[in-house]
Amino acid sequence: MIDFETTGLSPRGGDRVVEVAIALVDGNGQTQDEFATLINPGRDTGPVFIHGISNDAVRNAPTFAEIVPELLARLEGAVIVAHNATFEEAFLASEFRRAGVHPTAPLPALCTLWLAQRTMPTPNHRLGTLCRYAQIPLVDKHAALGDMRATSALLPLLLHEVSQPLVYATPPPTGLAAHAPARKVRPVTRAVALRKGTNGWMTSLLDRLPMSAAEANDAQASSYLEALSDALADGRIIGDEARELARIAGAAGLGAAQVVALNDQLLDSIYQAAIEDEVLTKTEIRDLVKAAVALGRPDKFSHLTPTTPNGSSQKTQSETSTGRAGALSNESSRADRFHRALTAVEYQRSGESRENIAVSLGVSLATVKQLLRDGKWYLDPNSDGPRLALATAAADARNQGETQSAFQASQALSKGKTAEVWRDAAFLLGRDLTGMGGGSTAPGSGSRVTATGPTPSQR
């Protein structure tokens, strides 16, 4: 399944692709994989009033030649399906030629426009008309991902109306990968036409991103988390905030899976802030649930119960169980968090990939990045001067009896950032080293802090 947005209607006249969406869809109409990105066409993007793609939007987007391996991998052994396939095929062939790719055999294709003309009693056979007739939501008209998803949903209905099997003049292609060496390219995604709807702004954002895309690097993750933390300061997300989050996520090339992982990371940090004093109040639970609802995760904190007045735990067994989703949120021990961070660093130094570290520790890739960042700082706080300065200020505040909320107000920090700084301060004060054993010592005492254990590949 494929769809393009273009600078115009004529590839022979020099028009180019400015956005592509492609999906692998099985015989039952189930989507197995999606890839979508804006494309830098090397020229003006054309009618912005139609596709909504400005020159500035594609400035940092990959060229078509750079995403050819992604396309070929998905065309391998497949039949191309598109609405008005003649149009899509003309642009595909033109862009392939420009990229120096020349498939040795024709690519079989199925046109849903052609199929609809033979099966659907609609006044015309535009995609929007067919979707209204079939009661299929066309979420983002003239966005490649939205049009492709609508076509994907329409296809099973059209095939059901066909009274005989479809026959193609050529078999699905093989060996396409030989035409372009595989290489990783960071897409530029976009979530357009956001609406609050009945499920909230975050759900709308996630629905308009591809299923999965690129992992955020540290700077991109920090940028998104800072914006999200600021947006959730009042416990809800409004339209302008959702659009800013969509802009950051799109520029980083994130898909829905990556945004969900970052959202969970922030919720975990808010939870950590709430249990820092080992007391969980009804108000804190209410705030946690409110934040989770705003991020489309209404059940994430449904198991929490308040602690008793003397601080003893009344939490349910599910809260204290381990697992990826709760790998950090369920670890009330700062010592355990410290050890996890150092273990992640040791794994990385032994040559393990972040993916292997995530599997070994039972956490997401986003959490691995945070653990590596923390672990490197624990080993050498001077490696990040601004972080050390803020942690030192927080340590001084703690020594003087200042509360975490008061420190947050005085420093004008977000709640999530304050929780991180407060943990850093506890580390500087030596509290994270309590009961760790193994000879671990605080930085500056002359001994290096280490974590031991088998690497993921040795397990």
C-alpha positions in Angstrom: 0.0 0.0 0.0 1.6 3.3 -1.1 0.6 7.0 -1.4 2.5 10.1 -2.4 2.0 13.8 -2.0 3.7 15.7 -4.8 4.7 19.2 -6.0 2.3 18.8 -8.9 0.7 16.4 -11.3 3.5 15.8 -13.9 6.7 13.9 -13.1 7.7 14.4 -16.7 7.3 18.1 -16.2 9.7 18.1 -13.2 7.2 17.6 -10.4 8.6 15.6 -7.4 7.4 13.6 -4.4 7.2 15.6 -1.1 5.8 12.9 1.1 5.6 9.2 1.0 3.7 6.6 3.1 4.0 2.9 2.5 2.6 -0.1 4.5 2.8 -3.9 4.4 -0.7 -5.2 4.5 -1.5 -8.9 4.6 -4.3 -10.8 2.8 -6.7 -10.1 5.6 -6.2 -6.4 5.4 -4.1 -6.2 8.6 -1.2 -3.7 8.6 2.1 -5.3 9.5 4.4 -2.3 9.1 4.3 1.4 8.2 6.9 3.9 7.0 6.2 7.5 6.4 8.3 10.6 5.9 8.3 14.0 4.3 10.7 14.2 1.4 13.0 17.1 0.4 12.3 17.5 -3.3 15.2 19.8 -4.0 12.7 22.4 -5.3 9.6 24.3 -4.2 7.0 22.0 -2.5 4.2 23.3 -4.7 0.5 23.8 -3.6 0.8 24.1 0.2 -2.9 24.8 0.3 -3.6 21.3 -0.8 -1.0 19.1 1.0 0.0 21.5 3.7 3.8 20.9 3.2 5.9 24.0 3.2 9.5 24.5 2.0 10.5 24.9 5.7 8.8 21.6 6.6 11.0 19.6 4.3 14.3 21.5 4.9 15.7 18.7 7.1 13.8 15.8 5.5 15.6 13.0 3.6 15.7 13.0 -0.2 13.8 10.3 -2.2 17.1 8.6 -3.0 17.9 8.3 0.7 14.7 6.4 1.4 14.8 4.1 -1.6 16.1 1.2 0.5 13.1 1.5 2.8 10.8 1.4 -0.1 12.5 -1.5 -1.9 12.5 -3.6 1.3 8.7 -3.2 1.5 8.1 -3.8 -2.2 10.0 -7.1 -2.1 7.5 -9.9 -2.9 4.5 -7.6 -2.8 1.8 -6.2 -5.0 1.6 -2.4 -5.0 -1.8 -1.1 -4.0 -2.8 2.5 -4.5 -5.7 4.7 -5.3 -5.2 5.9 -8.9 -2.2 3.6 -9.2 -1.2 5.1 -12.6 -0.4 8.4 -10.9 1.6 6.8 -8.1 3.5 4.5 -10.4 4.5 7.3 -12.7 6.0 9.2 -9.8 7.6 6.1 -8.4 9.2 5.2 -11.7 10.4 8.8 -12.1 11.9 9.0 -8.7 13.6 5.6 -9.1 15.2 6.8 -12.3 16.5 9.9 -10.6 18.0 7.7 -7.8 19.6 5.4 -10.3 17.4 2.5 -9.5 16.1 0.4 -12.5 14.1 -2.7 -11.5 14.6 -5.4 -14.1 10.9 -6.4 -14.2 7.6 -4.5 -13.9 6.1 -4.1 -10.5 2.6 -5.7 -10.2 0.0 -3.2 -9.0 -3.7 -3.0 -8.0 -5.6 0.2 -8.4 -8.4 0.7 -5.9 -9.9 3.4 -8.2 -10.2 0.9 -11.0 -11.6 -1.7 -8.6 -14.1 0.8 -7.2 -15.3 1.8 -10.7 -16.4 -1.9 -11.1 -17.8 -2.5 -7.7 -19.1 0.7 -6.0 -22.4 2.5 -7.0 -21.1 5.9 -6.0 -21.6 9.1 -8.0 -17.8 9.3 -8.4 -14.9 7.2 -7.2 -12.7 9.7 -5.4 -11.2 8.4 -2.2 -13.2 10.7 0.0 -16.5 9.7 -1.7 -15.8 6.0 -1.4 -14.8 6.4 2.3 -18.1 8.3 3.1 -20.1 5.6 1.3 -18.3 2.8 3.1 -18.3 4.7 6.4 -14.5 4.7 6.6 -12.9 7.6 8.4 -10.6 9.6 6.2 -8.7 11.3 9.0 -6.1 13.4 7.1 -7.1 14.0 3.5 -4.0 14.9 1.4 -1.6 13.6 3.9 0.2 10.5 2.5 -0.3 8.4 5.7 -4.0 9.3 6.1 -4.8 8.6 2.4 -2.9 5.3 2.5 -4.6 4.1 5.7 -8.0 5.0 4.2 -7.2 3.0 1.0 -6.0 0.2 3.2 -9.3 0.0 5.0 -11.2 0.3 1.7 -9.4 -2.5 0.0 -11.0 -5.5 1.8 -14.5 -4.1 1.0 -13.6 -3.8 -2.7 -12.1 -7.3 -2.9 -15.2 -8.7 -1.2 -17.3 -7.3 -4.1 -15.2 -8.9 -6.8 -16.7 -12.1 -8.1 -13.5 -13.6 -9.5 -9.8 -13.8 -8.5 -7.5 -11.0 -9.6 -4.7 -12.0 -12.0 -1.5 -10.0 -12.4 0.6 -9.9 -15.6 3.8 -10.3 -13.6 4.7 -12.0 -10.3 5.7 -10.0 -7.2 9.4 -8.8 -7.5 12.3 -10.4 -5.8 15.9 -9.3 -5.4 15.0 -5.6 -5.2 17.4 -4.9 -2.3 20.3 -5.4 -4.7 19.4 -2.2 -6.4 20.2 0.0 -3.4 22.4 -0.9 -0.4 20.5 -0.8 2.9 21.1 2.2 5.1 19.4 3.8 8.0 17.8 7.2 7.4 15.9 9.3 9.9 12.5 10.2 8.6 10.6 13.4 9.2 7.1 12.5 10.3 4.1 14.7 10.7 0.8 14.7 12.6 -1.6 17.0 11.0 -5.2 18.2 11.5 -5.1 17.4 15.3 -8.4 17.3 17.0 -9.3 16.8 20.7 -12.3 14.6 19.8 -13.6 12.2 22.5 -10.2 10.6 23.2 -8.1 13.7 23.8 -5.3 15.5 22.0 -2.6 12.9 22.7 -4.6 10.1 21.2 -5.2 12.3 18.1 -1.4 12.9 17.8 -0.6 9.2 18.1 -3.3 8.3 15.5 -1.6 10.5 13.0 1.9 9.2 13.3 3.2 6.0 11.7 3.1 2.9 13.9 6.8 3.1 14.5 9.7 5.2 13.1 13.1 6.4 14.5 14.3 6.3 18.1 14.9 9.7 19.6 18.4 10.6 20.4 19.2 12.1 23.8 18.7 15.8 22.8 15.4 15.0 20.9 14.1 13.0 23.8 14.9 15.8 26.3 13.3 18.4 24.1 10.1 16.4 23.8 10.0 15.5 27.5 10.6 19.1 28.5 7.7 20.3 26.3 5.5 17.5 27.6 6.3 18.2 31.2 5.4 21.9 30.7 2.2 20.9 29.0 1.2 18.7 31.8 1.9 21.3 34.5 -1.8 21.8 34.9 -2.6 18.1 34.3 -4.0 18.5 30.8 -3.0 19.1 27.2 -4.6 21.7 25.1 -4.5 22.2 21.3 -1.5 24.5 21.0 0.5 22.2 23.3 -0.5 19.2 21.3 0.6 20.9 18.0 4.0 21.8 19.6 4.5 18.2 20.7 3.6 17.0 17.2 6.1 19.4 15.7 8.9 18.2 18.0 8.0 14.5 17.5 7.9 15.0 13.7 11.2 16.8 13.5 12.8 13.9 15.4 11.2 11.4 13.1 9.3 9.7 15.8 6.4 7.2 15.3 3.6 6.4 17.7 5.6 3.7 19.5 8.4 6.1 20.2 6.1 8.8 21.5 4.3 6.3 23.8 7.6 5.3 25.2 8.6 8.9 26.0 5.2 9.5 27.5 5.6 6.5 29.7 9.1 7.8 30.7 7.6 11.1 31.9 4.7 9.3 33.8 7.4 7.2 35.5 9.3 10.2 36.5 6.2 11.9 37.9 5.5 8.7 39.9 9.1 8.7 41.2 8.6 12.3 42.4 5.4 11.3 44.2 7.0 8.4 46.1 10.3 10.2 46.8 9.2 10.7 50.5 7.8 7.1 50.6 4.3 8.4 51.1 1.6 8.4 48.4 -1.4 10.5 49.1 -4.9 10.6 47.5 -4.0 13.9 45.9 -0.9 12.6 44.4 -2.7 9.6 43.0 -5.4 11.8 41.6 -2.7 13.9 39.8 -1.0 10.8 38.5 -4.2 9.4 37.1 -5.1 12.8 35.6 -1.7 13.0 33.8 -2.0 9.4 32.6 -5.5 10.1 31.2 -4.2 13.1 29.3 -1.6 10.9 27.7 -4.1 8.2 26.7 -3.0 5.8 29.4 -6.0 5.9 31.8 -5.3 2.5 33.4 -1.5 3.0 34.1 -2.0 4.1 37.7 -5.4 2.5 38.4 -3.7 0.0 40.8 -2.3 2.6 43.2 -3.7 3.1 46.7 -2.6 5.7 49.3 -0.1 4.8 51.9 -1.1 4.7 55.5 -0.5 7.8 57.7 2.7 6.2 59.1 4.1 5.6 55.6 3.6 1.8 55.5 2.7 0.5 52.0 -0.8 -0.5 51.0 0.1 -0.9 47.4 -1.2 -3.9 45.4 0.9 -6.8 44.2 0.6 -5.6 40.6 2.3 -2.3 41.6 5.3 -4.1 43.0 5.7 -6.6 40.2 8.5 -6.1 37.7 8.3 -5.7 34.0 9.1 -3.4 31.1 6.2 -1.0 31.6 6.9 -0.5 35.3 10.7 -1.0 35.2 11.4 2.4 36.7 8.0 3.4 38.1 7.9 0.3 40.4 11.4 0.8 41.8 11.1 2.8 44.9 14.7 2.0 45.9 17.1 4.7 44.8 19.9 2.3 45.3 18.4 -0.1 42.8 18.0 2.8 40.3 21.6 3.7 40.8 22.7 0.1 40.2 20.6 -0.2 37.1 22.2 2.9 35.6 25.7 1.7 36.3 24.8 -1.8 35.0 23.6 -0.2 31.7 26.9 1.7 31.3 28.9 -1.5 32.0 26.9 -3.3 29.4 27.5 -0.6 26.8 31.2 -0.5 27.6 31.3 -4.3 27.0 30.0 -3.7 23.5 26.3 -4.5 24.0 23.8 -2.6 21.8 21.0 -0.5 23.4 18.5 -3.0 22.1 20.3 -5.8 24.0 20.5 -3.7 27.2 16.8 -3.0 27.0 16.0 -6.7 26.7 18.3 -7.6 29.6 17.0 -5.0 32.0 13.4 -5.4 30.9 13.0 -1.7 29.9 12.2 0.4 26.8 14.9 1.9 24.6 13.9 5.3 25.9 14.6 4.2 29.4 17.9 2.7 28.4 18.9 6.1 27.1 18.0 7.7 30.4 19.8 5.1 32.4 23.0 5.5 30.3 22.8 9.2 30.7 22.4 8.9 34.5 25.1 6.2 34.8 27.7 8.3 33.1 26.9 11.2 35.3 27.0 9.1 38.4 30.5 7.9 37.4 31.7 11.5 36.7 29.4 14.3 37.8 31.8 16.8 36.3 31.0 15.5 32.9 27.8 17.6 32.9 28.5 20.9 34.5 25.0 22.4 34.4 23.5 19.2 35.8 26.0 19.1 38.6 25.4 22.8 39.4 21.6 22.2 39.6 22.1 19.1 41.7 24.4 20.9 44.1 21.9 23.7 44.5 19.2 21.1 45.3 21.5 19.3 47.7 22.1 22.6 49.6 18.3 23.2 49.6 17.7 19.7 51.1 20.3 20.3 53.8 18.5 23.5 54.7 15.2 21.7 55.0 13.6 23.1 51.8 10.9 20.9 50.3 11.0 19.6 46.8 8.0 21.7 45.8 9.5 24.9 47.2 12.7 24.1 45.2 10.7 23.6 42.1 9.0 27.0 42.5 12.3 28.8 43.3 14.1 27.3 40.2 11.0 27.6 37.9 11.4 23.9 36.9 8.9 21.4 35.6 7.7 18.7 38.0 9.5 16.0 36.0 12.8 18.0 35.9 12.6 18.7 39.6 12.2 15.0 40.4 15.4 14.3 38.4 17.3 17.1 40.1 16.1 15.9 43.5 17.4 12.4 42.8 20.7 13.9 41.7 20.9 15.8 44.9 20.3 12.6 46.9 23.1 11.0 45.0 25.5 13.8 45.8 24.5 13.6 49.5 25.5 9.9 49.4 21.9 8.7 50.1 21.8 6.5 46.9 24.8 4.6 48.1 23.2 3.3 51.3 23.2 -0.4 51.6 24.6 -1.0 48.1 27.6 -3.1 49.2 30.3 -4.2 46.9 32.6 -1.3 48.0 30.7 1.4 46.1 31.6 4.9 47.2 30.5 8.4 46.5 32.3 10.4 43.8 35.2 12.3 45.1 36.1 9.8 47.8 38.9 8.3 45.7 37.2 5.1 44.6 35.5 4.5 41.3 31.9 3.4 41.5 31.4 0.2 39.6 28.6 -2.3 38.9 29.3 -5.9 38.2 27.3 -8.7 36.6 27.0 -10.7 33.4 26.5 -8.9 30.1 23.3 -9.5 28.2 25.2 -11.8 25.8 26.5 -13.9 28.7 23.0 -14.5 30.2 
